[in-house]
Amino acid sequence: MPTVFPGSISQAYLKGQDLQPNNGTAHIDQGLAAQVHDPLWFLSLQWLSGEFEAENGGRVGAVHVEWEEEPITRCLIEGQEHPLASGRPMESLVEKEDADGLSDAWNSESLDYSFEIRTGTAGSSQGWRLEAKDYDGNGLDWFSFDIGRKSPRNADKQEQSRKIIPQSLYFKGMPHPRWWRFEDGDVFLDSGIDPEPNVLSTLLVEFVYADVNNWFVFPLEQQTGCLRRIKNLTAIDSFDIGTEIQPMFRQWSTNPDSFQLFNLAATEKSTVRIGGDVLFLPEVANEPLQGAICEEVDFMRDELANFTWAIENYVTDSNGQGRYRAEEAIPDAVPESDDDLADSLKGAPHYKLKSRLSARHVPYMPIRINPDSLADGDTYLRRARSVETASLAKPQYQSQVVRESWRLDEDAIPRTGITVQRLKRFARGSQGEEYFWSARRRRIGVVERSLQLQFDYLEPVSNQSDE
């Protein structure tokens, strides 16, 4: 610690986390000189931190940015083009259902939304094309899109530039650049408490204590509903030397499959490696209000029975009345044989060919896509029935989700299962307009379940219900 000389400061005491001086004389010359007893102590700290290993570079003083920007003007759903009005949340157009409860963007086989958005004039082939696949209805954002095509020459492009003064990166608990100041003790990253030690934990500690003061951030406002491509980014240091900053993805161009964070990825059909220099801010709803749930269906895998089940928890009829299907009675089973009826009259255990299930349990059976090929074992899930009296005219299912999904992709249902809901939503646009629509959302389950089906068994008398 630096030594305080008498005469300039008569007292020094700790107040909170800072060393607060108390000046007891009118002469402040020695105090302004900031004399220390051992300057070699500071030099040793500079040597320890590597400050003497200079790279002839100055501190960043300004950043010069050039970019071009285009508004998103249209949305393509099932090949049909829809204009995107300024200020309208994109979800209200993509997720909305018609009067019959159908959604054009909803994929009934994969249980998600799929659509495209483009820049440029209506019907034109110019402009950017962004594809959104596997959107589950839980908040649309920039990471929901992949770039499918670069923008050719477009008259709607607007080129702009700006000079910005950056600020040092700051987060709670980071070390202070001044050696003699006490730091916030709320965060201690090198405490050693790590349930799974790995190289990333070590790199994080090194970044915090060695390189955190060399990172800078600067604000660059962007209007929602626009796609921006950074043309040039030049950092100007304190020696007035400019250094052009390249996107990170160009450093990994030799490996097109490398993982990238915070970048718009290219689609599988895209032949140009793009995305690292593109910033996209979609016009989306800011926390839309969730209304009443119209339907709720659980899709779960049953590995023991080799089935996938759609379990209808809540449905709404044509009159708008909702009910829980779990309250319905289990339908009577069709007698397997005359001997079964005779045994039931005698009070003997019932012979059961299989377990009886409620009509709300709709099975999906695995079917081979190419049954003629022995080498091709790919399958899809085909909707079946668990109630013998059910038919297409009078099906056992009552939800719109199951009615549409007569076929499911094999990989659409994970082992933990998923839940699909139909619900009402409300949001305001950026200009204050009100938007109401019916939407769907898919959520991942938390546990693996089984219906514990039984086949070819005897039901004890104590488990038999009055029939």
C-alpha positions in Angstrom: 0.0 0.0 0.0 1.3 3.5 -0.6 2.6 5.4 2.3 0.9 8.7 3.3 3.3 11.6 4.1 2.6 13.9 7.1 2.0 17.5 6.4 -0.3 17.1 3.5 -2.7 14.6 5.0 -2.9 14.3 8.8 -5.4 11.4 9.1 -6.5 8.5 6.9 -9.3 6.1 7.8 -11.4 3.4 6.1 -14.9 4.4 5.1 -16.8 1.5 3.6 -14.4 0.0 1.0 -12.4 3.1 0.1 -9.4 4.8 1.8 -10.7 8.3 2.6 -8.1 11.1 3.3 -8.7 13.9 5.8 -6.7 17.1 4.9 -5.5 18.9 8.0 -3.5 21.7 6.4 -4.0 24.4 3.8 -0.9 23.3 1.9 -1.9 20.8 -0.8 1.3 20.7 -2.9 2.5 17.5 -1.5 -0.9 15.9 -1.7 -1.4 16.8 -5.3 2.0 15.3 -6.1 0.7 11.9 -4.9 4.2 10.9 -3.6 4.7 7.3 -2.5 7.3 5.8 -0.3 8.2 2.8 -2.5 7.6 3.4 -6.3 9.4 0.1 -7.0 6.3 -1.6 -5.5 4.2 -0.2 -8.4 6.8 -1.1 -11.0 6.8 -4.7 -9.7 3.0 -4.9 -10.0 3.2 -3.6 -13.6 5.9 -6.2 -14.4 3.7 -8.9 -12.8 0.7 -8.0 -14.9 2.7 -7.9 -18.1 2.3 -4.2 -18.8 5.9 -3.8 -19.9 5.3 -6.3 -22.8 4.0 -3.5 -25.0 2.6 -4.1 -28.5 2.9 -0.5 -29.6 -0.8 -0.1 -29.5 -2.9 2.6 -27.9 -6.2 2.5 -26.1 -9.4 2.5 -28.2 -10.7 6.1 -28.4 -13.4 5.9 -31.1 -15.1 3.4 -33.5 -16.1 4.2 -37.0 -19.0 2.0 -38.3 -20.5 1.8 -41.8 -23.5 -0.2 -42.6 -26.4 -0.8 -45.0 -29.9 -1.5 -43.9 -33.1 -2.9 -45.4 -36.6 -3.2 -43.9 -38.4 -6.5 -43.7 -41.5 -6.0 -46.0 -43.1 -9.4 -46.6 -43.8 -12.8 -45.1 -44.2 -16.1 -47.0 -46.4 -18.7 -45.5 -47.1 -21.9 -47.6 -45.9 -20.0 -50.7 -48.3 -17.2 -50.2 -46.9 -13.7 -49.7 -48.3 -11.4 -46.9 -47.2 -7.8 -46.4 -45.7 -6.9 -43.1 -47.1 -3.6 -41.9 -44.8 -1.3 -39.9 -45.4 -1.6 -36.2 -47.3 -4.9 -36.3 -45.8 -7.8 -34.2 -44.7 -10.6 -36.5 -46.3 -13.3 -34.2 -49.8 -11.9 -34.8 -49.4 -12.7 -38.6 -47.5 -16.0 -38.3 -49.3 -17.6 -35.4 -52.9 -16.5 -36.1 -55.6 -19.1 -36.8 -58.6 -18.7 -39.1 -62.2 -19.2 -38.1 -61.9 -23.0 -38.4 -58.9 -23.1 -36.0 -56.4 -23.7 -38.8 -52.9 -22.1 -39.0 -51.2 -22.0 -42.4 -47.7 -21.7 -40.8 -48.2 -24.7 -38.4 -46.6 -27.9 -39.4 -48.8 -30.7 -38.1 -46.1 -33.4 -38.6 -43.2 -31.6 -36.7 -45.6 -29.6 -34.3 -43.9 -26.2 -35.0 -44.2 -23.2 -37.2 -42.3 -22.7 -40.5 -42.3 -19.6 -42.6 -40.0 -17.1 -44.5 -39.5 -13.3 -44.4 -37.9 -11.2 -47.1 -36.8 -7.6 -47.9 -37.5 -5.7 -51.1 -40.7 -5.0 -52.9 -43.6 -7.4 -53.1 -43.2 -10.1 -55.8 -39.6 -9.2 -56.4 -36.8 -11.7 -56.3 -34.4 -9.2 -54.8 -33.6 -8.8 -51.2 -32.6 -11.0 -48.3 -34.4 -14.2 -47.5 -34.6 -15.5 -43.9 -36.1 -18.8 -43.0 -37.7 -19.7 -39.6 -38.1 -23.4 -38.9 -38.8 -25.2 -35.7 -40.3 -22.1 -34.1 -42.2 -23.5 -31.1 -44.4 -20.4 -30.3 -42.5 -19.4 -27.2 -41.2 -16.0 -28.3 -40.0 -15.1 -31.7 -36.5 -13.5 -31.9 -33.5 -13.1 -34.2 -32.1 -16.5 -33.3 -35.3 -18.1 -34.8 -34.1 -17.3 -38.3 -31.4 -18.6 -40.7 -30.2 -16.7 -43.7 -31.0 -18.4 -47.0 -29.7 -15.9 -49.5 -27.6 -12.8 -49.7 -29.1 -9.6 -51.0 -28.4 -8.7 -54.6 -28.6 -5.1 -55.6 -31.7 -3.5 -54.1 -32.9 0.0 -54.4 -34.3 -0.1 -50.8 -30.8 -0.2 -49.2 -29.9 2.7 -47.0 -26.2 3.2 -46.3 -25.2 5.0 -43.1 -22.1 5.6 -41.0 -21.4 6.8 -37.5 -18.4 7.6 -35.2 -18.9 6.3 -31.6 -16.9 6.6 -28.4 -16.8 3.1 -26.8 -17.0 2.3 -23.1 -15.0 -0.3 -21.2 -16.8 -3.5 -20.5 -18.3 -3.7 -17.0 -20.1 -6.4 -15.1 -20.8 -6.9 -11.4 -17.8 -8.3 -9.5 -15.1 -7.5 -12.1 -11.7 -6.4 -10.8 -11.1 -2.7 -10.7 -8.2 -1.5 -12.9 -6.7 0.6 -10.0 -4.6 -1.5 -7.7 -5.2 0.5 -4.5 -9.0 0.4 -4.6 -11.0 -2.2 -2.8 -13.3 -4.3 -5.0 -16.8 -5.6 -4.7 -16.8 -8.9 -2.9 -20.2 -10.2 -4.1 -18.6 -12.2 -6.9 -15.5 -14.4 -6.5 -15.0 -16.4 -9.7 -11.9 -18.3 -8.6 -13.4 -19.6 -5.4 -12.8 -23.2 -6.6 -16.4 -24.3 -6.2 -17.0 -25.9 -9.5 -19.1 -29.1 -9.8 -17.6 -30.0 -13.1 -14.1 -28.4 -13.5 -13.2 -27.9 -17.2 -11.1 -25.7 -19.4 -13.8 -23.1 -19.9 -13.9 -22.4 -16.1 -10.1 -21.7 -16.3 -10.4 -19.5 -19.3 -13.2 -17.5 -17.6 -11.0 -16.7 -14.6 -8.1 -15.8 -16.9 -10.4 -13.5 -18.9 -11.7 -11.7 -15.8 -8.4 -11.1 -14.1 -6.1 -10.5 -17.1 -8.1 -9.3 -20.2 -11.3 -7.9 -19.0 -10.0 -4.3 -19.2 -9.2 -4.7 -22.9 -12.8 -5.3 -24.0 -15.1 -2.4 -25.0 -18.7 -2.0 -25.9 -20.5 0.7 -27.8 -24.2 1.3 -28.5 -25.5 1.2 -32.1 -29.2 1.8 -32.3 -31.2 -0.2 -34.8 -34.9 0.1 -35.8 -37.0 -3.0 -35.3 -38.1 -4.8 -38.4 -34.8 -4.1 -40.3 -31.9 -6.2 -41.3 -28.5 -4.5 -41.1 -25.2 -5.6 -42.6 -22.0 -4.1 -41.2 -19.8 -3.0 -44.2 -16.8 -1.6 -42.2 -15.8 -1.4 -38.5 -12.6 0.5 -37.7 -11.2 1.0 -34.2 -9.2 4.3 -33.8 -6.8 4.3 -30.9 -5.2 7.1 -28.9 -2.4 7.4 -31.5 -5.0 8.0 -34.2 -4.2 4.7 -35.8 -7.2 2.9 -37.3 -7.5 -0.9 -37.2 -10.2 -2.7 -39.3 -12.1 -5.3 -37.2 -13.3 -8.3 -39.2 -16.3 -10.6 -38.2 -15.3 -13.6 -36.2 -16.8 -16.1 -38.7 -14.2 -15.1 -41.3 -11.5 -16.5 -39.0 -13.2 -19.9 -39.1 -14.0 -20.0 -42.8 -11.8 -23.1 -43.2 -14.2 -25.1 -41.1 -17.8 -24.4 -42.2 -19.3 -26.6 -39.5 -17.6 -24.8 -36.6 -19.8 -23.6 -33.7 -20.6 -19.9 -33.7 -22.3 -17.8 -31.0 -24.5 -14.8 -31.6 -24.4 -15.2 -35.4 -27.1 -15.7 -37.9 -26.5 -19.1 -39.4 -26.9 -20.0 -43.0 -29.5 -22.6 -44.1 -28.5 -26.0 -45.4 -29.2 -24.9 -49.0 -27.2 -21.7 -48.8 -23.9 -21.8 -50.8 -22.5 -18.6 -49.4 -21.0 -18.4 -45.9 -22.7 -15.4 -44.3 -24.2 -14.2 -41.1 -21.3 -12.9 -38.9 -21.7 -9.3 -40.3 -25.5 -9.3 -40.3 -27.6 -7.9 -37.4 -31.3 -8.6 -37.4 -33.9 -7.1 -35.1 -37.4 -8.4 -35.8 -40.6 -6.5 -35.1 -42.0 -8.8 -32.4 -44.4 -8.4 -29.4 -42.9 -7.3 -26.1 -44.1 -10.0 -23.7 -47.6 -10.6 -25.2 -50.4 -11.3 -22.7 -51.5 -15.0 -22.6 -55.3 -15.6 -22.5 -57.4 -18.6 -21.9 -56.1 -22.0 -23.0 -58.4 -23.6 -25.6 -56.6 -27.0 -25.9 -53.8 -28.8 -24.2 -52.4 -32.1 -25.5 -49.5 -34.1 -24.1 -47.4 -36.2 -26.5 -45.4 -38.9 -24.8 -43.3 -41.9 -25.7 -44.1 -45.3 -24.2 -41.1 -47.4 -24.8 -42.6 -50.4 -23.0 -45.6 -50.5 -25.3 -43.7 -49.2 -28.3 -46.3 -46.5 -28.8 -46.5 -42.7 -28.8 -49.5 -41.3 -27.0 -51.4 -38.1 -27.5 -53.2 -37.4 -24.2 -55.9 -34.8 -24.5 -56.0 -32.9 -21.2 -58.3 -30.0 -22.1 -60.5 -29.4 -25.2 -63.1 -26.8 -26.3 -66.2 -27.8 -28.2 -67.8 -25.9 -31.1 -69.9 -23.8 -28.6 -66.7 -22.5 -27.0 -67.2 -24.6 -23.8 -64.0 -26.1 -22.4 -63.7 -29.2 -20.3 -61.1 -31.6 -18.9 -61.2 -35.0 -20.6 -59.7 -36.7 -17.5 -63.2 -36.4 -16.0 -64.7 -38.6 -18.6 -65.6 -42.2 -17.8 -63.7 -45.0 -19.4 -65.8 -46.6 -22.2 -67.0 -50.1 -21.7 -64.9 -52.8 -23.3 -66.2 -55.1 -26.0 -66.5 -58.6 -24.4 -63.7 -60.9 -25.6 -65.6 -64.1 -25.3 -68.6 -65.8 -23.8 -66.4 -67.4 -21.2 -65.4 -63.9 -20.0 -69.1 -63.0 -19.4 -69.6 -66.3 -17.6 -66.7 -65.7 -15.3 -67.9 -62.2 -14.5 -71.3 -63.6 -13.4 -69.6 -66.0 -11.1 -67.5 -63.3 -9.4 -64.3 -64.9 -10.7 -61.3 -62.8 -11.9 -61.9 -61.2 -15.3 -59.7 -62.2 -18.2 -58.5 -59.1 -20.0 -56.9 -59.0 -23.5 -55.5 -55.5 -22.8 -55.9 -52.6 -20.4 -58.8 -50.3 -20.8 -58.0 -46.7 -21.5 -59.9 -43.5 -21.6 -60.9 -42.2 -25.1 -58.5 -39.2 -24.5 -55.5 -41.5 -25.0 -54.9 -41.6 -28.7 -52.1 -43.9 -29.8 -49.5 -43.3 -32.6 -48.0 -46.4 -34.1 -44.5 -46.6 -35.9 -44.9 -47.2 -39.6 -42.0 -47.8 -42.0 -41.6 -45.1 -44.6 -40.3 -47.5 -47.2 -41.6 -51.0 -46.3 -40.2 -52.5 -49.5 -36.6 -51.7 -48.6 -34.9 -53.9 -46.0 -32.0 -51.4 -45.6 -34.2 -48.4 -44.9 -35.5 -48.6 -41.4 -36.9 -45.0 -41.1 -40.3 -44.8 -39.6 -43.1 -42.2 -39.0 -45.8 -42.2 -36.4 -49.3 -42.9 -37.7 -52.4 -42.0 -35.7 -54.5 -45.1 -34.6 -57.2 -45.7 -32.0 -57.6 -47.2 -28.6 -61.4 -47.4 -28.6 -62.8 -50.2 -30.8 -66.0 -48.3 -31.7 -64.2 -45.1 -32.8 -64.2 -44.2 -36.5 -63.4 -41.3 -38.8 -67.1 -40.2 -38.6 -67.0 -40.4 -34.8 -63.4 -40.2 -33.7 -62.2 -40.6 -30.2 -60.1 -37.4 -30.3 -61.7 -34.0 -29.9 -58.8 -31.6 -30.2 -57.8 -29.6 -33.3 -54.1 -30.5 -32.7 -54.7 -34.3 -32.8 -57.2 -33.9 -35.7 -54.6 -32.3 -37.9 -51.7 -34.5 -36.8 -52.6 -37.8 -38.4 -48.9 -38.3 -39.0 -45.9 -37.3 -36.9 -42.2 -37.2 -37.6 -40.3 -39.8 -35.6 -38.0 -37.2 -34.0 -40.8 -34.7 -33.2 -41.4 -36.4 -29.8 -38.4 -36.6 -27.5 -38.2 -39.1 -24.6 -39.4 -36.5 -22.1 -42.4 -35.8 -24.2 -43.9 -32.4 -25.2 -47.0 -30.4 -24.5 -48.9 -28.5 -27.2 -51.4 -25.8 -26.3 -53.8 -23.6 -28.2 -54.4 -20.3 -26.5 -55.4 -16.7 -27.0 -52.9 -13.9 -27.2 -52.9 -10.1 -27.1 -50.2 -7.5 -27.8 -49.8 -3.9 -28.8 -47.7 -2.8 -31.7 -45.0 -0.2 -31.6 -47.5 2.4 -32.7 -50.1 1.5 -30.1 -52.4 -0.8 -32.2 -54.2 -3.7 -30.5 -53.8 -7.2 -31.9 -55.8 -10.3 -30.8 -55.1 -13.8 -32.2 -55.2 -17.5 -31.4 -51.8 -19.2 -31.3 -50.1 -22.4 -30.4 -47.0 -23.2 -28.4 -44.9 -26.3 -27.8 -43.1 -27.0 -24.6 -40.7 -29.8 -23.6 -41.7 -32.2 -20.9 -39.7 -32.8 -17.8 -40.0 -36.6 -17.1 -40.3 -39.8 -19.1 -43.7 -41.5 -18.5 -45.5 -44.7 -19.3 -49.1 -45.8 -19.2 -48.2 -49.2 -17.8 -50.3 -51.1 -20.3 -51.0 -54.8 -19.7 -51.9 -57.5 -22.1 -53.4 -61.0 -21.6 -53.9 -60.9 -17.9 -56.4 -61.6 -15.1 -58.0 -58.7 -13.2 -58.6 -59.6 -9.6 -62.1 -59.3 -8.2 -61.1 -56.4 -5.9 -60.1 -54.3 -9.0 -63.3 -54.9 -10.9 -65.8 -52.1 -11.2 -69.6 -52.5 -11.4 -70.5 -53.0 -15.1 
